[in-house]
Amino acid sequence: MGHELELFDLVPPFASVLTVSSMGALGPREFAAVCERSLRGPASRRGG
């Protein structure tokens, strides 16, 4: 005991960080745009 398991390091956000998804590696702005489009699209769970 006394040892902690660290799963993630918290780091400040960087503009160069990519999110890897089924749509490829996306930068923060691209990722936000894809999320926004998916929330507005016909497949949205909000019933749009």
Secondary structure as the mmCIF struct_conf table of DSSP 4:
data_model
#
loop_
_struct_conf.conf_type_id
_struct_conf.id
_struct_conf.beg_label_comp_id
_struct_conf.beg_label_asym_id
_struct_conf.beg_label_seq_id
_struct_conf.end_label_comp_id
_struct_conf.end_label_asym_id
_struct_conf.end_label_seq_id
HELX_LH_PP_P HELX_LH_PP_P1 HIS A 3 GLU A 6
TURN_TY1_P TURN_TY1_P1 ALA A 15 SER A 16
STRN STRN1 THR A 19 SER A 21
TURN_TY1_P TURN_TY1_P2 SER A 22 MET A 23
STRN STRN2 GLY A 24 LEU A 26
HELX_RH_AL_P HELX_RH_AL_P1 PRO A 28 ARG A 40
BEND BEND1 GLY A 41 GLY A 41
TURN_TY1_P TURN_TY1_P3 PRO A 42 ALA A 43
TURN_TY1_P TURN_TY1_P4 ARG A 45 ARG A 46
#
